[in-house]
């Protein structure tokens, strides 16, 4: 060991002396002795390594308390951080889909801090059913006879098929054998559910006769799958749920529908593209309808099945139901969300998903113009910062070809380099509250459709 290195090693303070330092007292109160001591040992090892390899101490050795605090703050940061979703996709699967309403957030907080009547019947002090309260709400809203709630729509489809097919045939149009995010494929789900897939028609055209020829004595169900994440145009033919009911009912075969996103209100009332309504399918005689809670409904992640009582009872009795059931936080948030639909006059403001989807392009453009001067001052040296019209999308497979007019703030590198745009996008993601945009046509685009907290956003970008 050189004399120089020996001198540097001697400058690395001991753990005990650091813990006695007054600068560490606030850190000890916040993180506790164990975490602070462990982090100090890591820092000391790094300092010794630096001496061995570089013959110098790291710069932070002048401020051990600050280095320790910085490392612990980073290490203890939640993996689920709040971000600004400026991607232009409202229901962004990777960013958590639907934002929850204030009433849903309050309901979850209440059931988290208290024992609740999850499976307890106050009338006779006996055991109740955790789906009962929500089933009543869903029946009231959809006209269904009964309902069941599980943890997501993929689980709802799996359970629906496993409980009602009895290992027999399920008839589906080839054009509806979809794959959604995470390689969730309808044929694979059917195989796992133990039923036999019978494909009818072609990719682009399926006729009533195709179903009629396929239905036989071994047919358990006819299934309709809403192709929510893609769209075929041109020479096409598809059979509606109402047509399928008219065809299958006389043969004693139930029709079930995987509606995917699912909606309980006519979105065209708000100037949005119309989606099939759950209550319309129930009125048409569909035996079971499944849909998501965290898409167009605007609630928590959940899979909802509504339909005829006899089939719902089979679903509830199936062994998979217990494995797939929703917890009390999900049920509380879903109940609070559903209750918002009883007040349709206020729904557009109280339900965040609907509020964001219905923002008009004019108000978003005004917001962009309001923010532009400060952003030009902050980024104008390296970027041409401008307001550009753009198209938002609903997301999560909902109305995949429909777009919502919006406005974005764009950052075009003055040096013309794509790497400069990529670095800016990375810097925005590394902010204390990350800003998530997208890169297109050599620019960074920040679509403002989902920006509601302007003050916090500007604090992040202009400080």
N, C-alpha and C positions, 0 to 999 in steps of 0.2 A: 504493500500500500504506500502510495506516495505521501509526502508530507502535506501536499496541497489537499489531497483527498481526506487525509486524517483531519485536517482543519475544517473541511466542509462537513464531514460527518458529525463533528462536535457541535456544529451549529443547529443540528436537528434536535429540537427540544423533546423532552420525555413526555409521555402521556400524562403523568401525574402533574407535571408543572403546567401543562396546557390546561388541564381541567381546573386548576386552581386560579388560572388567569381570569380576571374580572370580565374580559370580553366574551368568555364562554358561558357565563352565568345565564344570560337570556336564552342561549341555545340549549343549555341543560334543562331549563324549565320547559322549553317547547318540545324537544325531542327525547329527553331523558338520557340518563348516564350510558345505557347500553349502546344506543345508536351512535352517540357522540364518540364513545371510546372506540367502537369498531371502525368508524370513519377515520379517526385519527391514525389508527394503525395502518389503514390503507394509504393515507397520505404520507406517512413516514416511510412506508415501503417504496412509494413512488419517488420520494426525495432521495432515498438511498440508491435506487436504480439510476436516477439522473446523475448522481455523483459518479457512480461506476462507469456509466456509458458516455456521459457528456462532460464530466469533471466540473459540474456546476450544479447549483441548486435551482429548482424551478422558481419562476418569478413569484408565485403565490406564497413562497416560504416567508415572505415579509409580512403576510397577513393570514395567519393560520385560521383564525376564527372566521374570516370572510370566506376562505376556501372551503372550510368545513360546512358552513351554512349553504354555500352555493351548491355543493355536491349533494347535500341532504335534500335540499329543495327540489333538485332535479330527480333524485332517486325515489323520492316519496310522492312525486306527482302522479295523480290518477291516470290510468290508462285510458279513461273515458273523459276526454277533455271537451269542453264547450268550444265550438268553432263557429266562424261565420260561413254559412253555406252560400257562396256566391257562384256556384257552378251553373246555375240556370235550371237545375233539376229540383223541383220542390220536394217530392217524395224520394229522396236519395237513399237507396238501400245502405250504402256504405257509411252514410252519415246519420243513420238511425230512423229514416222514414219520417212518419208524422210527428210534429211537435205536439205536446200535450196541452190541453186547455188548463186554465188556472183551477177550474173546479176538479179536474182529474188529478192534478198535482196535489191539491189539498186533500182529496179523498185518499190518495196513496199514503200521504204523511200521517193521516189519522189512523189508518189500519196498521201502519208500521209500529206506531207507538202504543198500541193498545190491543188487548184481547178482543176479538170480534166474533160475531155470530156467523162464522164461515160455514160450519156444518152443524149449527145448533138451532133448534126450533124453540123459540120463546113460548109458544102457545102450550106445548105439552112437555117442555124440558127434555125432549128427546133429540135424537140425531136427525138433522135435516140434510138436504142435498145442496152442495155448494153452487150448482148452476140455477137453482130454483128462482131466485129473485131476478136474475138477468133473463131467464127464459120467459118470465111473465112480461118483461119489458119488450123483448124481441117479438113475442107473439102479438102484443098490442100494436107494434109498429109495422110488422110484415104480414099479419094475417095468418101466420103459421100456427099449427096446433101445439108445437113444442119446440124446444131449442136445446142445444148442447154447446159448451165452450171448451176448447182445448188450446194448446199453446201457440199454434200458428196454422195457416191454411193448408200447408203440406201435411201436417198431422191430421187435420180435419178430413182431407181426401183419403189418406191412408186408412183412418178409422172407419169412415163411411163405407169404403169398399170392403174392408175386412169384416165388418159387422153384417153387411147386407147382401154380400154376394154368395156366401156359403160355399166358396170354392168353385162356383159355377162361372158361366160366361158373362162378360160385360161387353156390350156392343158400343163401339166408338168410331166416329168418322176418322179416316186417315188424316184429314186436314186439321184435326184437333189433337193429334199426338204430339203435344208441344214439349219443349224443354225450356225451363225458366232458370233463373240464377242459381248458381251452385250445382249445376248439372242435375237438377230435379226434373226427371223425365216421367211423363205419364205412364209409358209402358213399364218402366222400372218399378214405379209405385204399385201398379197393378200386380206385378209379379210378387212383390213383397207382401201384398195384401192377400195373396193366395188365390186370386181370381184368374180366369182365363180371358185374355184379350181377344176380341173378335173385331178386326178392322173392316170397315165398310167404305165404299166410295173410293175417291181418289183424292190427291192432295188439294185440288182446286174445286172439285164438284162432287157433292154427295146428294142423292135423291131419296125420297121416301121409299121407293122400291128397294133400295139398297138395305135399308133397315128391315123392311118387311121380310126380305129373303134371309136375313141373318138371324132373326128371332126364332127360337125354337124351344123345345121343352127343357133344354139345359140353360136357357137364358135367365140370369138373375136380375140384371139391370140393363137399361139403356142409359148411357152417360153422355152428357153434353159438356164440353170443356170450352170455356171462353178463351179465345186466342188473344189474350190481352197484351202480349209482348211482341206481336208482329201482325202484319196485315197483308192480305192478298187482294190484288185488284185485277180486273179484266174478266176473263171467261170463268166465272165462279158460280157456285150454287151451294148454299148451306141450308140446313133445316132448323127452324126455330124450335125452342123448347115447347111452345104451344102445339106445333105440328107433331112433335114427337109424342106428346101426351095423347093426342087424338089417335095416333097410330098404335101406341103401346098399351094404353089403358084397356081396350077391349080384349087384349091378349093376357091381361093380368100381370104385366111387367112394369115395375116402377121406373120412372125417369128421374135421374139425379143430375145435378148440375154443379160443376166446379166453376163458380162465377169469378174467382180470382179476386180482383180489387173489391168489387161489391160497392153498391151505393144505396143509401136510403132516401136520398132526395134527388129530384130531377135537376141535374146540373145545368140544363139549358135555361132554367129560371135565372141563373146567375151569369148568363152569357158564355157558358162553357159548353163543350161538346157533350152530348147526351151519352150516358152509360146505361146499360141494362139495370133496372131496379130489382132488388130482391123481392119486393112485394108483388111486382108484376109476374115474376116466375111462379110465386106461390099461388097467385090468383089463376094462373094458367094451368094449375094442377100438377106442377112438378113436385115430386114426393120429398126430395131433400135438396137443399141448396147450401153450398159452403162458400165462405168468403172471408177475407182478411179483416182484421181490426185496425191495422196500422197503415192502411192505404187511404182510399177515398173516404172511409168512415171517419178517419182522423183521430183514432184512439190508440191504445197500446197494441203491441204485437199480440195477436190472438187469432185463433181459427174458430169461426162461428158456423154452426150447422143448424138450419131451421127446416121445419117440414112437418110431416105427418107423425102423429104421436106414436103409433105402433113401431115405426122405423127408428124414431129417436130413442125409444125405450131399448131397442136392440143395440143401438150405438152405446147407450149409457151402461148396458150390462156387459159389454165386451171387455175382456181383460186388458186390452191396450188403453182403455179410457183412463185408468188410474195412472199409467205411465205418461200419458199425454195431457193430463189435466192442467188447468191454469192455476196459478197461486193467488193468494188473497190480494196482492198488490195489483196484479193484472185485472182481476175481477172488479176491484174497487175503481180503477181507472176507466174500465170499460163501462161500468154502470154510470159513472159520472158523465162520460161522453154521450151515452145513449140518452140520458135525461136532457141534454142540451137540445136534442131533436124535438122535444116536446114544445120548445119555444122557437119555432122556425123564424119568427121576425128578428130574433137576435143571433141566429146561428152563424150568419156571415161574419160577425165580429167576435163571437165567443169561441168559435172553433178555428184554431190557427191554420189548419190545412185549407179550409175554405177561404179564410181571410187572405192568405197568400196567393191562392189560385185566382182570386177575383180582383186583385189589384189591377187597375187599368194602366195601360202603357203610358198615358199622359202624366199621371202622378209619379210614376217611376222615372220618367224622363226629367221631370222637374227636380226630383231628388238628386239625380245625377248631376244636373246643372248646378245645384246648390253646393255639392261637394267638390266639384271640379276645380275651382280656383286654388283651394288649399292643397289638393293633390298635385296640381301643376307646379306649385311652389316647392313642394317636397320632392317630387320625382322628375321635374322638367328638365334638369340638366342632362339626364341620361335617357329620358324617354319622351316621346311625343304622347302626352296624356289627353285623351279626347272622350267625348260621349258618342256612342254608336248605338243604333237600333239593333236589336237582336231578338231571338226567339227562345223563350223558355219552354221547358217540357214538364209534364206532370210527374212522370217517373214511376218506378216500381212496376212497369208493365201496363200502366193505366193509359189508355188512348195513345198508343205509341206513335201514330202518324200525325197527331194533332199538336199544334204549337201555340204558345201564348205570346203575343207581342210584348216585348219588354225593352229595357234600355240597359246598356253596360258602360262602365268606364274601362277604356282600353289603354294599354301601355305598349307602345311600339318602340323598340330599341332604336336609338338614333344611330348606333353603329351597325344596324342591320343584321346583327348576329342572333341566331336562335339560342345560343348558349346564354346570352344576356337575358333573354326572356325567361329561360329555364331557371337562371339564378334568382331572378326576381320572384318567380313563383315559389321557389324553395325558401327564400327569405320571408315571404308572406306566411308560409306554413310554419315557420319557426318563431313567429310572434307569440307573446304570452297568451293571447287568444288568437289561434291560427286563423288566417284568412284563406279559404279554399276557393280558388277560381279555376280557370282552364286556359290552356294555350291553344290557339287556333290562328292559322294564317300569319304566323310569326309574331303574334301579339299575345299579351296576357289580357284575358277578358274577365271582368268582375261584373256578373249579372246581378243587378240590385233588386230583383223581384223579392228575394227573401230577406232583405236588409231592413230590420225594424229598429235596431238600437244604433242609430246614427252616431250618437255621442261616443259610445265605446269604440265603434269602428274607427272614427277619426282619431281618437286617442291612440289607437294601435298604429295607425299609418303615418301620423304626422308628428309624433313626439321625437 
